[in-house]
Amino acid sequence: MTELTQGTQKIRVWDAPVRVFHWLLVLSFAGAYLTAESEVWRLVHVTLGYTLGGLLAFRLVWGVIGTRYARFSNFVRGPAAVVRYLKSLRTPQPEHHLGHNPAGAVAIVLLMVLGLGITATGYITYNDLGPGWVGELHDLLANAMVLVIIGHLVGVVTASLQHQENLVRSMVTGFKTGAADQGIRRTWTVVAVAIVIAVLGFWWLQWQSAPTPDTAGVAQTTLQAAK
């Protein structure tokens, strides 16, 4: 983290809902991706996939009504701004953005679009509502999201080194360095708590619908008999 210069101080940039959303999204996608090929963990995979979709739906709303740096209007920029930012990384004084930089914004938009696509195709596939190619598209979108995540991580490391600030830590604590009037006024912790309660409540409901060993055994026997 850079040392505080004259006129700057530690200020709150990321509100609590954005940070909770971010880390729950990481957990949900990673868990869903790792359990994708296992029938034993199918309910976990589906539960985390639905959680992913719910989190993204919240983020779409919060991107409109949320705090300053959470709003899409604050960080979504056109191609020219993205190119200008990337070029500046090769200079001694690269562009610095207190919120998401233009390149990071591209990754965020891609992750949200892919995540919603993954949720939709997963729902269709799990409930047998569409043709077989929807399942293949589901897998393709998930793998594309992995590639975007890798690019996002490379960007986070690059920007952290370029600007001498720990971007991962700031997404945990919410703090960065800037002028006092640049910080957000409210952290909206109550919204973050509501998100956690909603997610945990959904997971509990899903757990209640999990098959018991007895019912699982009966289902397996019935399947074998059908064959």
Protein Blocks (a to p, Z undefined) as FASTA:
>chain_A
ZZddehiacddfbdfklmmmmmmmmmmmmmmmmmmmpmklmmmmmmmmmmmmmmmmmmmm
mmmmmcfklpmklmpccfklmmmmmmmmmpmbdcddfbacfklmmmmmmmmmmmmmmmmm
mmmmmnopacfklmmmmmmmmmmmmmmmmmmmmmmmmmmmmnopafklmmmnopacddfk
lpcfbeolmmmmmmmmmmmmmmmmmmmmpccfklmmmmmmmmmmmZZ
